[in-house]
Every structure is written in C-alpha cells, then in structure tokens.
Amino acid sequence: MNAIITRFAPSPTGNLHIGGIRTALINFIITQQAKKKYSESKFLLRIEDTDKKRSNNEFKENIINGLKWLGIIHDNEIYIQSERLKRHQEVAYNLLNKKKAFKCICTLETLKKKREENQKNKVNHKKLCETCEEDNKIQSLMEGYTIRIKIPQIKATSINDLIQGNLKIQNKEIDNFILLRKDGSPTYMLSVVVDDFDMGVNLIIRGDDHLNNAFRQYYIYHNLNWSIPQYAHIPLIYGEDGKKLSKRHGAVDIGELKCQGYLKDSIINNLILLGWAPPNSNEIITINEIIKLFDIKKISKSSSIFNYDKLNFFNNYFINEDKDFQNLFNYLQDNDILNNYSNNDIHKFKRLFFVYKKNLNFYKDLENICPVYFDENFITNKNKILDETFNKLIKDFSLLLQKIDKWEKEFLERQIEHFINIKKIKFVKLGKPLRFVMINSENGPSITDILFILGKKDSILRIKNYIKHI
C-alpha cells in the first residue's frame, strides 16, 4: 500500500458548515492514521471557486480559518480551482482528440423535450443527446459546441466503496454529461477529476450525495487511462425533523458555533460519533484517541441525526475540563460583552464561571448570567417573600457577614449553618428570601455560591442597601 492522499474541496459559496466539517475531519483523521505508516501521506485543501457569481472571499476565509481553529490542518499550499481553467480545458480537448468525448450542439429545449419523452414512455435512459456523436458535420465544427464525455451504451459500471460496499449501475443510467460548455468554461464534473488527479488524490472521502457522480467521473479517469481513486461516501447529516440540516435547526456553520462558545473538542467529539462508535463505547473522545481508534469501514450506511442536546452535553463536559480557564479567555477575545465583565473584575468573573460552569451549554450563556452580579447600582425588587420575619433575620445576618474574614465557600457555609442553628429556623426561611435580596430571583445557585461570587464587599453592600429600604 502506498501513501494516502486525501482532500477537502469546499466551494466558497457559503460558510463552513456542520456537514463540511465532518467531511474534512474524516479526511484529516484517515490521513493522520496513514502518516504513521507512510510519511508521504497528505491531506490537501482545494477551494472550488469556479462559480464566480456565488463565490465570496469572506466565505473562503471563513472556511480556511474555521479549519485552522478546529485543528484540521492541511498539507501543502491551498489549491485554487479557478487558477487551473486552462488545464481543465486542455484535458477536455485531449479527450476529444482521443475520441473519448464528442462535440454537441443540442439546445436546452431539445434536451428538455427528450427528457419529457423518456419520462412519458417510462424509458430509463439518461443519455439525452443521441445524434451529435455520430454526426460528422457536428464533429467538424470549430465553434458553437459543448464537449460531452463518451459513455459505453452497454454493460455496467462497478465501484467498490469503503463505506457503501460494492455498487453497480447500468451504463444506460449514466448520462453523457458536458465537460466543456460553449463558452469554454469547464463543468464541475471535469474540473474536480482533473484537479484530484493532478493533486495525486487517491482516496476521495465525501458525502453520499456525490455517489452518482462517482459513476460519472469514473469515465473521465477511464477514458484518460488514469488510475481511479478509492472512494468512501459518507451518509449525510439531517436535523431531528429528518430534513437536511439548515439554519432552521440552529447554528450550523463554524462561525456561529464559535461565536456561541462551542469548543473545537466538543464539535469534533460530536461529529465523529455520527454513524461511528469507538470500540470502547466511551462517548467522550479526543482527537488523538479518534486517530488511534477510528475505522472508516465501520461508519454506518444510514444517515445521521445532528442533535444539539448531544453537542451541548459534550461542550459542557469540555468546558468543565478547562481547569486553567485557557479556552474561556481565548473566547473572551472575540466577545466584547464578556471581555468587559472580565476586565471590570477578573476575580469575580472567575468565581462566577467556577460556580456556573457545570450548567453551561456554551460560553455565550454567561452573557445572561453576568449582568446581575456586575450591576453596580443593584436594587432589590419588592417581593412577598421578604416579610417581617426575614427582615429581622437579615439584620443579624448582615452583622455576622461583616465579622467574617475568611471569605471562602466552605467557611461561609459553616457560618450560615451556625446562624441557622442559633436562630432555630429552617434554612428556607433565610435562604430563599436572601437569594432574592442578592440577585432578584428565588431560583439560582446556593446562597454560599452567590456570596462567594459577589465577594464580601458587594455582598454586604447589597444587603445593607436592602436593609436601608425596609
């Protein structure tokens, strides 16, 4: 077995999305595995930007930066498809000269009519142009024609796919598709094969929506006597409603996921488990473990469902694993709101994160949590639970807090317990109204956690302000 050359070839007509990330990830993993045996193995990146109307440099940068952020690092320089048009044209004319392609002058109207006739007569025959190939006059034209591939009329074509298995299709079901348009521009079908060949790609891993294209592209390779690559077509990802994943299901591109505060580890963990399970059945898995254990042949042939609850589960796990706050502070660089809170009081911000991180789905959740703790003009709202009994307790409790020098959770907890025992009351008589005094909510973290987050100065200030307005 030789070195493995894979590629990821996105079009910059949109941002890097969940499906594309998964495809790039699997290509990267397979290449990393291969490098352990064959150091010449490579994972290449090609930007397919020939659709000039829809291609956008912003999308291109999103794709490149998104892959880099995820740690899906490509080898060599980035290939740009639009820079290779002359090479694509050269191959098309080479096929024409070899009599492996032919000139066609069929109009869209002619082809549409033929398609409708086939449907009406229930003819399963995809070759709509059936006259140009044998017409010498048309084949002698110097301009005003498209170039179509030649496909054998009889027999069948077989492909052995690493995921889908052995597949066969009758040649009559393969259309003699266009290679070069009348204006001289190459089609996707031609460009992708030429680029893959010139890049040395010998393993093509992509979504199974391209499965039919594999049979069509087979004949470009075959007609040029080029080695045909190995294929692995990955089942697509769908939303929980069974429909193609889109914005209606939530954040689907890398920019949105990063903005919300999803970690690359959780994204990778979630995506690799769509259709594949590690042999040790452990759901939490890092990229290094994935590279050791992943087996592309074990990917399910069925489509996978992308579940945000599952992504949140993984993200919460990796958020809690961030012991040195490094991931959090990396995120703050791109979130002005949270960065301002951190700059205002870094110690309070860290304490808040420490208390709330066990419940975070993603870092952006902190935007809804921080305001009440950082409000310098905080005023307790009115509430029926703030009754006379509590108002007497809070004054004594305030005196207790002012005497505490060791403002640590365990010590605060013991002092609160001691206060409750002395007053001979149930905790709820103090806890619930005190929580409201501190954060204007009957629900939330423990009283100890709230006092710990606010710190001694702000905790006492809020209680004193409440007492002042009793």
C-alpha positions, 0 to 999 in steps of 0.5 A: 500500500502506498501513501494516502492522499486525501482532500477537502474541496469546499466551494466558497459559496457559503460558510463552513458548515456542520456537514463540511466539517465532518467531511474534512475531519474524516479526511484529516483523521484517515490521513493522520492514521496513514502518516504513521505508516507512510510519511508521504501521506497528505491531506490537501485543501482545494477551494472550488471557486469556479462559480464566480457569481456565488463565490465570496472571499469572506466565505473562503476565509471563513472556511480556511480559518474555521479549519485552522481553529478546529485543528484540521490542518492541511498539507501543502499550499491551498489549491485554487480551482479557478487558477487551473481553467486552462488545464481543465480545458486542455484535458477536455480537448485531449479527450476529444482528440482521443475520441473519448468525448464528442462535440454537441450542439443540442439546445436546452429545449431539445434536451428538455423535450427528450427528457419529457419523452423518456419520462412519458414512455417510462424509458430509463435512459439518461443519455439525452443527446443521441445524434451529435456523436455520430454526426460528422458535420457536428464533429467538424465544427470549430465553434458553437459546441459543448464537449460531452464525455463518451459513455459505453451504451452497454454493460455496467459500471462497478465501484467498490466503496469503503463505506457503501460496499460494492455498487453497480449501475447500468451504463444506460443510467449514466448520462453523457454529461458536458465537460466543456460548455460553449463558452469554454468554461469547464463543468464541475464534473471535469474540473474536480477529476482533473484537479484530484488527479493532478493533486495525486488524490487517491482516496476521495472521502465525501458525502453520499450525495456525490455517489452518482457522480462517482459513476460519472467521473469514473469515465473521465479517469477511464477514458484518460487511462488514469488510475481511479481513486478509492472512494468512501461516501459518507451518509449525510447529516439531517436535523431531528425533523429528518430534513437536511440540516439548515439554519432552521435547526440552529447554528450550523456553520463554524462561525456561529458555533464559535461565536456561541462558545462551542469548543473545537473538542466538543464539535469534533467529539460530536461529529465523529460519533455520527454513524461511528462508535469507538470500540470502547463505547466511551462517548467522550473522545479526543482527537488523538484517541479518534486517530488511534481508534477510528475505522472508516469501514465501520461508519454506518450506511444510514444517515445521521441525526445532528442533535444539539442536546448531544453537542451541548452535553459534550461542550459542557463536559469540555468546558468543565475540563478547562481547569486553567480557564485557557479556552474561556479567555481565548473566547473572551477575545472575540466577545466584547460583552464578556471581555468587559465583565472580565476586565471590570473584575477578573476575580469575580468573573472567575468565581462566577464561571467556577460556580456556573460552569457545570450548567453551561451549554456554551460560553455565550450563556454567561452573557445572561448570567453576568449582568446581575452580579456586575450591576453596580447600582443593584436594587432589590425588587419588592417581593412577598417573600421578604416579610417581617420575619426575614427582615429581622433575620437579615439584620443579624445576618448582615452583622455576622457577614461583616465579622467574617474574614475568611471569605471562602465557600466552605467557611461561609457555609459553616457560618450560615449553618451556625446562624441557622442553628442559633436562630432555630429556623429552617434554612428556607426561611433565610435562604430563599428570601436572601437569594432574592435580596442578592440577585432578584430571583428565588431560583439560582445557585446556593446562597454560599455560591452567590456570596462567594461570587459577589465577594464580601464587599458587594455582598454586604453592600447589597444587603445593607442597601436592602436593609436601608429600604425596609 
